[in-house]
């Protein structure tokens, strides 16, 4: 493991389709690949956590209403949501 600005890192091996790796490298260059993947994994973990919160809420209180969903969108995406309209 090595130390970097965000703490200790660990090298891992991940298999991906070649075309996906090519697109990643074209967007990030070789040096930016790890940072890009790290941020993608952080994002996915956050989304997984959000899904767990929603599932627990719905198990206790029933399905979210359209009003609750829209309020959550406004809270989560604020300016972004108003620019793209309600999804």
Secondary structure, 3 states (H helix, E strand, C coil): CEEECCEEECCCCCCCCHHHHHHHHHHHHHHHHHHHHHHHHHHHHHHHHHHHHHHHHHHHHCCCCHHHHHHHHHHHHHHHHHHHCCC
